Amino acid sequence: MSGVLLADRYMSPMTESDLDEVATVERLAYEFPWSRGNFEDSLRNGYFGICMRHVTGTLIGYCVLMPVVDEMHLLNLCVAPPAQHAGAGLALLREAVRITHAEKLDGLLLEVRPSNHRAIRLYERFGFASIGRRKNYYPARHRGREDAIVMRFTFVKEGANGAA
Ligand SMILES: CC(C)(COP(=O)(O)OP(=O)(O)OC[C@H]1O[C@@H](n2cnc3c(N)ncnc32)[C@H](O)[C@@H]1OP(=O)(O)O)[C@@H](O)C(=O)NCCC(=O)NCCS
């Protein structure tokens, strides 16, 4: 086992060997899932992929992060349905922020469906703020489209407390 051990679960970088399981969880968790190829492309492009597993090896969740200039973009954050509501989403978000900070980037951006109340609550509780909206960004039922809310987590710069 390689990675950071957290009580009964651990995180490790996503690799090609994770992708069958990742794609299976993705299909269970999303109505409009990424394909396995989307994950392959992300790894090929050098994006950061993180998997969280139970010590037994079961995949709990994952996230994919893409650095763009001075910001990180959270492209995917997902927890397997049976493992939801136990803090895994929060733990993955913390790891995403830790990596963003370690890469010396200014902030972490993401898009979320306005209908995804659970995810929005998680992001707001963490400290993400809504900074805009992309019209008709996501596919939706009946060949419709759904907007995206754009949210950003900004690091507080040391010494930026208003003191001259
Ligand atoms: C959104 C998502 C990532 C959240 O993951 P999660 O692991 O359920 O998140 P957490 O457990 O950290 O928090 C979710 C809820 O569980 C609660 N919770 C956390 N630990 C808990 C515990 N030990 N016992 C009971 N409840 C707990 C949290 O308070 C939170 O409650 P709320 O929804 O009422 O605010 C997950 O629902 C998911 O993967 N959804 C499908 C994919 C998706 O929509 N991804 C986001 C795309 S933008």
Ligand as a Chemical Component Dictionary entry (heavy atoms), coordinates in Angstrom:
data_LIG
# 
_chem_comp.id                   LIG 
_chem_comp.type                 NON-POLYMER 
_chem_comp.pdbx_formal_charge   0 
_chem_comp.three_letter_code    LIG 
# 
loop_
_chem_comp_atom.comp_id 
_chem_comp_atom.atom_id 
_chem_comp_atom.alt_atom_id 
_chem_comp_atom.type_symbol 
_chem_comp_atom.charge 
_chem_comp_atom.model_Cartn_x 
_chem_comp_atom.model_Cartn_y 
_chem_comp_atom.model_Cartn_z 
_chem_comp_atom.pdbx_ordinal 
LIG C1  C1  C 0 -21.065 15.594 -3.196 1  
LIG C2  C2  C 0 -20.309 14.407 -2.598 2  
LIG C3  C3  C 0 -18.869 14.413 -3.126 3  
LIG C4  C4  C 0 -20.259 14.552 -1.076 4  
LIG O1  O1  O 0 -19.510 13.454 -0.549 5  
LIG P1  P1  P 0 -19.758 12.875 0.939  6  
LIG O2  O2  O 0 -18.685 11.903 1.224  7  
LIG O3  O3  O 0 -21.160 12.437 1.090  8  
LIG O4  O4  O 0 -19.507 14.217 1.779  9  
LIG P2  P2  P 0 -19.397 14.339 3.368  10 
LIG O5  O5  O 0 -19.725 13.043 4.011  11 
LIG O6  O6  O 0 -18.068 14.954 3.680  12 
LIG O7  O7  O 0 -20.548 15.405 3.652  13 
LIG C5  C5  C 0 -21.865 15.151 3.172  14 
LIG C6  C6  C 0 -22.877 15.139 4.303  15 
LIG O8  O8  O 0 -22.596 14.074 5.221  16 
LIG C7  C7  C 0 -22.572 14.606 6.538  17 
LIG N1  N1  N 0 -21.607 13.791 7.312  18 
LIG C8  C8  C 0 -20.271 13.853 7.252  19 
LIG N2  N2  N 0 -19.739 12.952 8.112  20 
LIG C9  C9  C 0 -20.792 12.324 8.698  21 
LIG C10 C10 C 0 -20.901 11.286 9.647  22 
LIG N3  N3  N 0 -19.810 10.718 10.181 23 
LIG N4  N4  N 0 -22.130 10.867 9.996  24 
LIG C11 C11 C 0 -23.230 11.425 9.453  25 
LIG N5  N5  N 0 -23.206 12.421 8.531  26 
LIG C12 C12 C 0 -21.990 12.857 8.167  27 
LIG C13 C13 C 0 -22.113 16.027 6.347  28 
LIG O9  O9  O 0 -22.473 16.842 7.448  29 
LIG C14 C14 C 0 -22.884 16.404 5.109  30 
LIG O10 O10 O 0 -24.229 16.677 5.439  31 
LIG P3  P3  P 0 -25.153 17.628 4.518  32 
LIG O11 O11 O 0 -25.194 17.057 3.110  33 
LIG O12 O12 O 0 -26.485 17.581 5.178  34 
LIG O13 O13 O 0 -24.526 18.977 4.543  35 
LIG C15 C15 C 0 -21.037 13.066 -2.905 36 
LIG O14 O14 O 0 -22.381 13.203 -2.580 37 
LIG C16 C16 C 0 -20.908 12.598 -4.345 38 
LIG O15 O15 O 0 -19.902 12.020 -4.739 39 
LIG N6  N6  N 0 -21.968 12.842 -5.143 40 
LIG C17 C17 C 0 -22.009 12.377 -6.541 41 
LIG C18 C18 C 0 -20.957 13.077 -7.386 42 
LIG C19 C19 C 0 -21.058 14.579 -7.244 43 
LIG O16 O16 O 0 -22.136 15.159 -7.296 44 
LIG N7  N7  N 0 -19.861 15.226 -7.082 45 
LIG C20 C20 C 0 -19.766 16.664 -6.984 46 
LIG C21 C21 C 0 -19.708 17.246 -8.367 47 
LIG S1  S1  S 0 -19.513 19.015 -8.304 48 
# 
loop_
_chem_comp_bond.comp_id 
_chem_comp_bond.atom_id_1 
_chem_comp_bond.atom_id_2 
_chem_comp_bond.value_order 
_chem_comp_bond.pdbx_ordinal 
LIG C1  C2  SING 1  
LIG C2  C3  SING 2  
LIG C2  C4  SING 3  
LIG C2  C15 SING 4  
LIG C4  O1  SING 5  
LIG O1  P1  SING 6  
LIG P1  O2  DOUB 7  
LIG P1  O3  SING 8  
LIG P1  O4  SING 9  
LIG O4  P2  SING 10 
LIG P2  O5  DOUB 11 
LIG P2  O6  SING 12 
LIG P2  O7  SING 13 
LIG O7  C5  SING 14 
LIG C5  C6  SING 15 
LIG C6  O8  SING 16 
LIG C6  C14 SING 17 
LIG O8  C7  SING 18 
LIG C7  N1  SING 19 
LIG C7  C13 SING 20 
LIG N1  C8  SING 21 
LIG N1  C12 SING 22 
LIG C8  N2  DOUB 23 
LIG N2  C9  SING 24 
LIG C9  C10 SING 25 
LIG C9  C12 DOUB 26 
LIG C10 N3  SING 27 
LIG C10 N4  DOUB 28 
LIG N4  C11 SING 29 
LIG C11 N5  DOUB 30 
LIG N5  C12 SING 31 
LIG C13 O9  SING 32 
LIG C13 C14 SING 33 
LIG C14 O10 SING 34 
LIG O10 P3  SING 35 
LIG P3  O11 DOUB 36 
LIG P3  O12 SING 37 
LIG P3  O13 SING 38 
LIG C15 O14 SING 39 
LIG C15 C16 SING 40 
LIG C16 O15 DOUB 41 
LIG C16 N6  SING 42 
LIG N6  C17 SING 43 
LIG C17 C18 SING 44 
LIG C18 C19 SING 45 
LIG C19 O16 DOUB 46 
LIG C19 N7  SING 47 
LIG N7  C20 SING 48 
LIG C20 C21 SING 49 
LIG C21 S1  SING 50 
# 
